[in-house]
């Protein structure tokens, strides 16, 4: 975790608080909304500088769990309106670490395990690298064939 001064911490908390409560008074123009999105994302990236590191909420879980999958899907959306190479680098580091594979492998039928695949597919659409979706495709083929999963 990075050390921050009290002013930065207060500003970050305020941005997160406003974003979570959806105060339109504080972000009315597109630029203001974008600035809040940047602030919230910068906070996350500072708190989790290593996207491959497991998360711990009551127990350790891999960083490809569904909550992180949702974050990375949001980051890909942010990338479309605020293109920054550091966003793509962060996504790629995370996805490469997990070998572009659904959490718990290609035999899973659990939607939580498949959430990370949304980001893999989004990234594939920007690059066209088949490696990014080969395991997603196998997982979905397995699911569509009615195969028994690990769940």
Secondary structure by P-SEA (a helix, b strand, c coil): cccccaaaaaaaaaaaaaaaaccccccccaaaaaaaaaaaaaaaaaacccccbbbbcccccccccaaaaaaaaaaaaaaaccccaaaaaaaaaaaaaacccccccccccccccccaaaaaaaaaaacccccccaaaaaaaaaaaacccccc
